[in-house]
Amino acid sequence: MTSDAVRRVQGTNPWEEILGSARAVAAGDRVLVAGTTAFRGDVLYGEGDPYEQAKVAFTSALEAIGAFGLGIESVIRTRLHLAHARDVDAAGRAHKELFDAVRPVTTLLVVEGFVDSRVLVSVELEAFRGAVDS
């Protein structure tokens, strides 16, 4: 694999600059998106609402894979990190509405919390690009 085979896309979350990370990385036949919350720039959408935060976070993650010409049908794995177990149903409902037709493998975790206490949900996804030219 040549260095050209890895591409990165930046998002609008200020933490990407602070941490030195990318919104999405394509390597070979995979595109990975991690650490996606309901922040767009400095604005947190759906404050206090885990359903809305999950929808916004996954929409941002899907936009990131869109930069590589992929859509929701390419998603093969998702992960939801929740600040509270009480939010499983709401975040799960948002996930089902988006991914029911594609049925990716999914992991749901309850974590101790996030850097910003207003964040209730953080998501990750992995997409498959199929055969790619190296």
C-alpha positions, -999 to +999 in steps of 0.1 A: +000+000+000+015+034-010+011+065+011-014+077-015-037+049-004-045+066+028-066+098+027-079+119+055-109+143+058-112+170+084-145+179+100-156+210+119-152+197+155-126+218+173-113+187+191-098+175+158-074+204+159-067+200+196-060+163+194-044+163+159-070+139+145-091+135+114-129+131+111-124+102+087-096+081+073-097+059+042-072+031+041-075+004+015-111-008+013-122+007+046-132+042+057-132+048+095-150+076+113-146+080+150-153+104+179-183+120+162-207+139+184-235+163+178-211+193+177-210+212+144-183+237+149-188+252+184-225+244+185-239+214+202-272+202+186-298+184+207-285+195+241-302+172+266-317+150+239-299+117+233-321+109+203-313+141+185-276+139+194-274+104+180-291+115+147-269+146+143-237+126+152-245+098+127-255+123+100-221+140+105-203+106+103-223+098+071-213+131+056-177+122+063-179+090+043-197+109+016-164+127+010-151+094-003-182+088-025-198+064+000-234+063+014-252+046+041-253+013+022-215+011+026-217+011+064-207-022+079-200-013+116-214+013+140-206+021+176-225+042+200-210+055+232-235+068+257-230+088+288-261+072+305-277+038+303-311+056+305-304+068+269-302+034+253-337+034+239-336+070+225-302+065+209-311+031+197-343+045+180-322+070+161-298+043+150-326+020+139-343+049+119-310+055+100-296+020+096-325-005+097-322-012+060-284-018+060-281-036+094-244-030+102-228-048+131-233-025+161-217-021+196-234+001+222-214+011+253-221+032+283-191+052+292-182+073+323-186+105+304-172+129+278-149+159+279-179+182+275-206+171+300-234+182+277-224+154+252-246+124+257-237+104+226-205+098+205-205+076+175-182+057+152-187+040+119-168+019+095-176+017+058-165-007+031-153+007-003-151-026-021-123-030-046-102+001-046-074+012-069-041+015-050 
